[in-house]
Structures are given as structure tokens and as C-alpha cells.
Amino acid sequence: MTTEVKRTPKPSIMYEENASQFNKLTAEGKQPDLTNANLSDLDLRPFNLKEANLSGCYLRGANLAGLDLSGACLHGASIKNARISGCLFPASISAEEISLSLDHGTRIRQPK
């Protein structure tokens, strides 16, 4: 399964130099589709992901420190080894669910 993730290209809009373009689209209500995206090892702090659909995303090793994800959909996402210090997760996701994904790479189950 890890091999699959490595072969999945990262969306070009998610590189730091494109953060202003991404945030502009988000502000205009045109949230880019990130469903099932490989966002592993990226620094996502410059991006407005508060309402993002991150369902099925691979966030392994990503830097999510300080991000507000309170309105994001994380159902099926994996955050193994991600940096999450100060990250605000949706209230519907339990601390245990976050911990399991962070430590073991399990997919997050987010109630609707």
C-alpha cells in the first residue's frame, strides 16, 4: 500500500509557491478537489484547509501544525507521523481516532 501512495503524484496546487492561488480559489468558494490526494510530507500550513474535503487523503508526515481543520472532511484520511501540534480538528473526530491514525496510520472515521 505504501508503494501505491508513492506512485500517486502530489497535486501541483499544493506546493508552497501555489498557496496564494489555492487560498484565492478557496476565498471565492471554489475549493480545489483534494479527495484521495497524496499530500504526504508537504508543509500545508500556508493553505486555508478549514473547509477542505480531505477525505481519503494521505497526510503521512505532512506538517499540519497550527491549522484550523474544524470544518474539514477527514473521513478516510491517514495522518501517520504528521506534525499536528496546535491543529484544530473537527469536533466530530475523537482524540482516540486521531491518535490511532497518527500512530498506526489507520483511516480516520468521521461521523457525518
Contact map, one row per residue, 1 for C-alpha under 8 A:
1111100000000000000000000000000000000000000000000000000000000000000000000000000000000000000000000000000000000000
1111110000000000000000000000000000000000000000000000000000000000000000000000000000000000000000000000000000000000
1111111000000000000000000000000000000000000000000000000000000000000000000000000000000000000000000000000000000000
1111111100000000000000000000000000000000000000000000000000000000000000000000000000000000000000000000000000000000
1111111100000000000000000000000000000100000000000000000001000000000000000000000000000000000000000000000000000000
0111111110000000000000000000000000000000000000000000000000000000000000000000000000000000000000000000000000000000
0011111110000000000000000000000000000000000000000000000000000000000000000000000000000000000000000000000000000000
0001111111000000000000000000000000001100000000000000000000000000000000000000000000000000000000000000000000000000
0000011111100000000000000000000000000100000000000000000000000000000000000000000000000000000000000000000000000000
0000000111110100000000000000000000001110000000000000000000000000000000000000000000000000000000000000000000000000
0000000011111110000000000000000000001110000000000000000000000000000000000000000000000000000000000000000000000000
0000000001111110010000000000000000000000000000000000000000000000000000000000000000000000000000000000000000000000
0000000000111110011011000000000000000000000000000000000000000000000000000000000000000000000000000000000000000000
0000000001111111011001000000000000000010010100000000000000000000000000000000000000000000000000000000000000000000
0000000000111111111000000000000000000000010000000000000000000000000000000000000000000000000000000000000000000000
0000000000000111111000000000000000000000001101000000000000000000000000000000000000000000000000000000000000000000
0000000000000011111100000000000000000000000000000000000000000000000000000000000000000000000000000000000000000000
0000000000011111111111000000000000000000000000000000000000000000000000000000000000000000000000000000000000000000
0000000000001111111111100000000000000000000001100000000000000000000000000000000000000000000000000000000000000000
0000000000000000111111110000000000000000000000100000000000000000000000000000000000000000000000000000000000000000
0000000000001000011111111000000000000000000000000000000000000000000000000000000000000000000000000000000000000000
0000000000001100011111111100001100000000000000110000000000000000000000000000000000000000000000000000000000000000
0000000000000000001111111110000000000000000000110000000000000000000000000000000000000000000000000000000000000000
0000000000000000000111111111000000000000000000000000000000000000000000000000000000000000000000000000000000000000
0000000000000000000011111111111100000000000000000000000000000000000000000000000000000000000000000000000000000000
0000000000000000000001111111111100000000000000010000000000000000000000000000000000000000000000000000000000000000
0000000000000000000000111111110000000000000000000000000000000000000000000000000000000000000000000000000000000000
0000000000000000000000011111111000000000000000000000000000000000000000000000000000000000000000000000000000000000
0000000000000000000000001111111000000000000000000000000000000000000000000000000000000000000000000000000000000000
0000000000000000000000001111111100000000000000000000000000000000000000000000000000000000000000000000000000000000
0000000000000000000001001101111110000000000000000001000000000000000000000000000000000000000000000000000000000000
0000000000000000000001001100011111000000000000000000000000000000000000000000000000000000000000000000000000000000
0000000000000000000000000000001111100000000000000000100000000000000000000000000000000000000000000000000000000000
0000000000000000000000000000000111111000000000000001111010000000000000000000000000000000000000000000000000000000
0000000000000000000000000000000011111000000000000000111110000000000000000000000000000000000000000000000000000000
0000000000000000000000000000000001111100000000000000011111000000000000000000100000000000000000000000000000000000
0000000101100000000000000000000001111110000000000000010111000000000000000000000000000000000000000000000000000000
0000100111100000000000000000000000011111000000000000000011100000000000000000000000000000000000000000000000000000
0000000001100100000000000000000000001111110000000000000011110100000000000000000000000000000000000000000000000000
0000000000000000000000000000000000000111110000000000000001111100000000000000000000000000000000000000000000000000
0000000000000000000000000000000000000011111000000000000000111110000000000000000001000000000000000000000000000000
0000000000000110000000000000000000000011111100000000000000001110000000000000000000000000000000000000000000000000
0000000000000001000000000000000000000000111111000000000000000111000000000000000000000000000000000000000000000000
0000000000000101000000000000000000000000011111100000000000000111000000000000000000000000000000000000000000000000
0000000000000000000000000000000000000000001111110000000000000011111000000000000000000000000000000000000000000000
0000000000000001001000000000000000000000001111110000000000000000000000000000000000000000000000000000000000000000
0000000000000000001101100000000000000000000111111000000000000000000000000000000000000000000000000000000000000000
0000000000000000000001100100000000000000000011111111000000000000001100000000000000000000000000000000000000000000
0000000000000000000000000000000000000000000000111111000000000000001110010000000000000000000000000000000000000000
0000000000000000000000000000000000000000000000011111000000000000001111110000000000000000000000000000000000000000
0000000000000000000000000000000000000000000000011111100000000000000011111000000000000000000000000000000000000000
0000000000000000000000000000001001000000000000011111110000000000000010111000000000000000000000000000000000000000
0000000000000000000000000000000011100000000000000011111000000000000000011100000000000000000000000000000000000000
0000000000000000000000000000000001111000000000000001111110000000000000011110100000000000000000000000000000000000
0000000000000000000000000000000001110000000000000000111110000000000000001111100000000000000000000000000000000000
0000000000000000000000000000000000111000000000000000011111000000000000000111110000000000000000000000000000100000
0000000000000000000000000000000001111110000000000000011111100000000000000101110000000000000000000000000000000000
0000100000000000000000000000000000011111000000000000000111110000000000000000111000000000000000000000000000000000
0000000000000000000000000000000000000111100000000000000011111100000000000000111101000000000000000000000000000000
0000000000000000000000000000000000000011100000000000000001111100000000000000011111000000000000000000000010000000
0000000000000000000000000000000000000001110000000000000000111110000000000000001111100000000000000000000000000000
0000000000000000000000000000000000000011111100000000000000111111000000000000001011100000000000000000000000000000
0000000000000000000000000000000000000000111110000000000000001111100000000000000001110000000000000000000000000000
0000000000000000000000000000000000000000001110000000000000000111111000000000000001111010000000000000000000000000
0000000000000000000000000000000000000000000010000000000000000011111000000000000000111110000000000000000000000000
0000000000000000000000000000000000000000000010000000000000000001111100000000000000011111000000000000000000000000
0000000000000000000000000000000000000000000010011100000000000001111110000000000000000111000000000000000000000000
0000000000000000000000000000000000000000000000011100000000000000011111000000000000000011100000000000000000000000
0000000000000000000000000000000000000000000000001111000000000000001111110000000000000011110000000000000000000000
0000000000000000000000000000000000000000000000000110000000000000000111110000000000000001111000000000000000000000
0000000000000000000000000000000000000000000000000111000000000000000011111000000000000000010000000000000000000000
0000000000000000000000000000000000000000000000001111110000000000000011111100000000000000110000000000000000000000
0000000000000000000000000000000000000000000000000011111000000000000000111110000000000000000000000000000000000100
0000000000000000000000000000000000000000000000000000111110000000000000011111100000000000000000000000000000011100
0000000000000000000000000000000000000000000000000000011100000000000000001111100000000000000000000000000000111110
0000000000000000000000000000000000000000000000000000001110000000000000000111110000000000000000000000000000111100
0000000000000000000000000000000000010000000000000000011111100000000000000111111000000000000000000000000000110000
0000000000000000000000000000000000000000000000000000000111110000000000000001111100000000000000000000110011110000
0000000000000000000000000000000000000000000000000000000001111100000000000000111111000000000000000100110010000000
0000000000000000000000000000000000000000000000000000000000111000000000000000011111000000000000000000111111000000
0000000000000000000000000000000000000000000000000000000000011100000000000000001111100000000000000000011010000000
0000000000000000000000000000000000000000100000000000000000111111000000000000001111110000000000000000010000000000
0000000000000000000000000000000000000000000000000000000000001111100000000000000011111000000000000000000000000000
0000000000000000000000000000000000000000000000000000000000000011110000000000000001111110000000000000000000000000
0000000000000000000000000000000000000000000000000000000000000001110000000000000000111110000000000000000000000000
0000000000000000000000000000000000000000000000000000000000000000111000000000000000011111000000000000000000000000
0000000000000000000000000000000000000000000000000000000000000001111110000000000000011111100000000000000000000000
0000000000000000000000000000000000000000000000000000000000000000011111000000000000000111110000000000000000000000
0000000000000000000000000000000000000000000000000000000000000000000111010000000000000011111010000000000000000000
0000000000000000000000000000000000000000000000000000000000000000000011110000000000000001111110000000000000000000
0000000000000000000000000000000000000000000000000000000000000000000001000000000000000000111111000000000000000000
0000000000000000000000000000000000000000000000000000000000000000000000000000000000000000011111000000000000000110
0000000000000000000000000000000000000000000000000000000000000000000000000000000000000000111111101100000000011110
0000000000000000000000000000000000000000000000000000000000000000000000000000000000000000001111111100000000000000
0000000000000000000000000000000000000000000000000000000000000000000000000000000000000000000011111110000000000000
0000000000000000000000000000000000000000000000000000000000000000000000000000000000000000000001111111000000000000
0000000000000000000000000000000000000000000000000000000000000000000000000000000000000000000011111111100000011000
0000000000000000000000000000000000000000000000000000000000000000000000000000001000000000000011111111110000010000
0000000000000000000000000000000000000000000000000000000000000000000000000000000000000000000000111111111000000000
0000000000000000000000000000000000000000000000000000000000000000000000000000000000000000000000011111111111000000
0000000000000000000000000000000000000000000000000000000000000000000000000000011100000000000000001111111111110000
0000000000000000000000000000000000000000000000000000000000000000000000000000011111000000000000000111111111000000
0000000000000000000000000000000000000000000000000000000000000000000000000000000110000000000000000011111110000000
0000000000000000000000000000000000000000000000000000000000000000000000000000000100000000000000000001111111000000
0000000000000000000000000000000000000000000000000000000000010000000000000000011110000000000000000001111111100000
0000000000000000000000000000000000000000000000000000000000000000000000000000010100000000000000000001110111110000
0000000000000000000000000000000000000000000000000000000100000000000000000011110000000000000000000000100011111000
0000000000000000000000000000000000000000000000000000000000000000000000000111110000000000000010001100100001111100
0000000000000000000000000000000000000000000000000000000000000000000000000111000000000000000010001000000000111110
0000000000000000000000000000000000000000000000000000000000000000000000001111000000000000000110000000000000011111
0000000000000000000000000000000000000000000000000000000000000000000000000010000000000000000110000000000000001111
0000000000000000000000000000000000000000000000000000000000000000000000000000000000000000000000000000000000000111
